[in-house]
Amino acid sequence: MKKIAVLGAGIAGISAAFHAQEKYPNAEVLIYEKSNDWGGLCGGFYIDSNKGKFWFDNAVHLSFAKDSYVQKVFAESSKPIRHIPDPINYFQGSWLKHPAQNNLFHLPVEMKVKAIKDMMNNHNKKEKLENFEEWLKAQYGTFFTENFSMKYTRKYWSVEAKELNTNAKWVGSRFYQPSVEEVLEGAMTDDTPTTYYAQEQRYPEEGQYRSFVKNLAHQITIKYNKEVKHIDTKKKILSFTDDKQASYDVLISTLPLPEIIKMMPNAHKDVKDAAKNLHHTQVALISLGFNKPDIPKNLWFYVYDEDILFARVYSPSKKSPNNAPKGCSSLQAEVYFSTFKPLEKLAPKGSNLSQYFLAHTKDWLVRMGGGVVLNDIICEDFRIWPYGNIIFTHGIERYRKIALDFLQENGVVSCGRFGEWDYLWSDESFLSGKRAVDKI
């Protein structure tokens, strides 16, 4: 084995390259990255202001890795700041603790009564649940599901809940299922315990989220601005958009399955059709910098109202004060969309998307009463990240297997969130890259 090529310099690709180099010290290990920086979805960007530079990650990232090896790598690479989860929810003018289903205290009395009554007299229990909507109603009743969960599903996943499956990996780990006692207590007081699925979340004190793997990134070779356009798996040659080529003996890919299939001309029709049936969200990021500290009161919050287009808002400056100039703070809102719900359909016809979403976000942040004042904003940015989350539509497992089997047959080891096409957090993507090396 002489040449090991890794496609993509995100967390999975960096992990794969590092562990390949460790396992095969005499091999040439190269990462080919289409952009001019490393980090992928775990990377980010700077925005200039008259007070200095603001850093924004590509959407909210916090680590709650439980694997001891991942914890060790992350901690040795960057000193972590530890956060106790305290997210909140915005719903029709009220702020609720998270998760909303057992923190109804600030809702109007009549709404609390309907929600609790429906949860306690839940007639949606079934032996076999066919889709995510049925799963939600079986847990929380019809009233809460239709007024909360289904609305958020449309915003975050860009599809109706009934269009999603009930894969235990993405459903079971994310949705708290409270007892009757917890629901009743949370309706009577907001002095309730935290029931978030992670007890602690970590973020690098310096260097942004991606710095959790910076020690590894500094030990490997990354070739930037190398976008693959064609893969010849018989001759083992990569062709790039700059008309250059590179040979390989082993190929590890972190590229999204639909993208790499397009690069392989020997993919037959059923493989191409399977790739077309693998769906994902995209994320419009609206980033704001403020000339005052502590504008955000919570590290992040969710928004259920559908007339407010952003689903989630977080504060980079609360994750680490080093993400903003001294005396400043920041917020980033996320608007999710997909081929099922195009971004253009969320804005008035013919409008400038950047201008519209910036104005919409600023207007609603002021109206929501979170302490945002327009005159305090000293920088702003709108950009789109092309891959957000895998959408777990029905049949995903079958289509994914067809694509992965084809790659395996052609000697390509696929890893990472979009390479495995699964609900992987950053620590799981890191381990996915490590496992990929065991397959070569």
C-alpha positions, 0 to 999 in steps of 0.5 A: 500500500503506497497511496491512501487518498481521503476525500473531504477534510471534515472531522471524519476525513481528518480522523481517517487520514490521521489513523491511516497514517498511524496504521501505515506509517510508510504510506502517503496519506493525502486528504483532498478538500474542495474548499480552501480550509479544513473542518467541513460542517464542523468548520466555520467563518469569520465576519469583520466588524469595526470592533474586530472579527466574529467567528461563526461555526457552520450551525450550532456545534457542541460536544457531549462525546461519551467515548473515552478515546474521543474525549481524550483526543478532543481534550488534548487538542483544545481545552474545553469550556463546559456548559450545562444544557439550558435551551429554551423554546419560543411559542406564540409569545411564551418562553418555555423550558426545554423540552416543551412537553414537560415544561408547559408552565408559561402556556395559557391555562386552557392550552395546558389543560388541553395538552395534559388531558390529551397526553393522559387520555392518549388514544394513539397507542399502537403496537406498530408505528408506521411513521414519525407522526404516529410515533409523536402522537403515541408519546405526547397525544394529538394536541401537543403533537399537532401544535408543537412537534409537527410544526417544528418537524416541518421547520427543521426537517422540511417535510411532514412528520408522516413522511419520516420513518421511526429509525430508533437511532435518530428518534429514540435518542433525541425526544424525551418521553416524560412521566405523567408526574413530570408533565404535571409538575412542569405545568405548575412550576418552571422550577423543574430539573433539566431533562436534556439528553446530555448532562454536559456539553463542551466547546473549545476555549480557543480555536472554535469547534473544529479545534477539537481535532486541530492536533490531528489536522496539523499532523496530516497533509491536506490538499486544498481547492481539489474538487473531485469531478471523476473517479476511475475505480478501475485505474484508481485515478481521481480527476479534479475540476482543475484538470489535474489527476492523482492516483491512489491505492486506497480510497476513503470518502466522506463525500455525501453518497449522492455526490460521489455516485455522480462522480462514478460513470460506472454507476448503473441505473439502480444505483443512480436512482437510489442516490436520487432517493437519498434526501437531506436538508440544507441550512441558511445561516443568518449571523449577527454580531452585536457591540454589547456583551450578553445579548443572548440569555441562553446558549441556544433556543428553538422556535415553534412558530411557523411564521418565524422562518428560523427553527433554531438560534444559538450564540457563538459568543456564549459557547466561547467568549473568544468567538467575539471581540471583547465586549461584544456578543453574537447570534446565529439563526438557522433556516432549514430547507430542502428539495421538498421545501425550497428556500425560494418558496419561503421568501416573497417571489422575486425577493433578494434572499440574503436581504429578505432573510436578514431582515426577517430574522432581525425583525423577529429577534426584536419582536420576540423580546430577547434583548436584541436592538437593531442599533446594536448590530455591527455586522451581519452575514447570510450564507447557505451550507449545502448539507445539514441533516439526513432526512429519514424518509421511508425507504432510506435504509434500502436506498442507502444500502444500494449506494454503499454496496456499490461503493464497496464493490468498487473499493471505496470506503465511505464514512462520516455523517454523509458518507454513512448517510446516517444520524451521526454527531461529531464524535460519531463521525470521528469514530466513523473515520477511525473505523474506515481505516480498519476496513482497508 
